[in-house]
Amino acid sequence: MTKCTISITLVGCLALSGCQSAATSQGGRSSEFGCIAGTVGGAVVGGLVGATIGSGTGQLWAVGGGATLGAAGGNALTCN
């Protein structure tokens, strides 16, 4: 992946996160969407960051680890 592609993807994810409404205290559908969006968004960003590291099998491990850590971080930030 080129740096331009990664930059465009990260800016797109940031723009989409701005569209997310604040979680409600009622625990309704919007908070469930926020939790899922945070987890998936974190996995995507983590995978992209991992793709910039290493080469060959090491890069594959970096993408998997980045996606896993990104999903955990996104989940922790957006889910109650």
N, C-alpha and C positions, 0 to 999 in steps of 0.2 A: 504494500500500500504506500502511496505517496503521502507526503506531509500535507499536501493540498486536500486530498481525500479525507484524511483524518481530521483536519481542521474544519472542513465543511460539515462532516458528520457530527463533530462535537458542538459546533454552533447550532446545528439543527436540533440536537438533543436539548441544548440549553433553551432554544426558542420554544420547543414543545413543553418543557417543564414550566415555562412562564404561563402557559395556558391552563395549567392545573389549578383548580380552585382549592382553597384551604379545606382541610379535613373538618367535618362537622362532629360535634360531640354526640350526635345521635347514633353514630355508628352505621349510617345508612350506606347506600350504594356508592356515593361519591368517595367515602373514605376507603372502601374496598378497591375502587378504581385507583385511587392515589397510592395504595399499598402495592398493587400489581404494577402500576406504571413506574414507581420508584425502584422496584426489584428488577424489572426488565431493563429499565434505563441504565441502572447501575451495572448490570451484566454486559450490556452493549458497550458502554464506555470502558469498562474493565477489559473486555475482550479486545477492543481497539488499541488500548494502551499496551496490552500484552503482545499484540501483533507487531509492535515496533521494536520489541526486544528479541535478540537472539536470531538464530537461523536453524533450519532443519527441525529436528525433533525437539530441540530446546525451545524453539519458537512455539511449537504446538503445546508444550507444557506451559509456557508463559501465557498463551491465549486462554487455556483452560483455567489456570490459576487466577488470571486477571478477571475473567468472567465470574468465577466463583466468589472472589473477594469483592468484586463490584456489586454482585447481586446481594451479598450479605450486608454490605455497607448501605446500599439503596433501601433494603428492607429495614435496616435499623433506623434509618433516617425518616422513613415515611410511614411505617406501621407502628401502631401503639402496642 
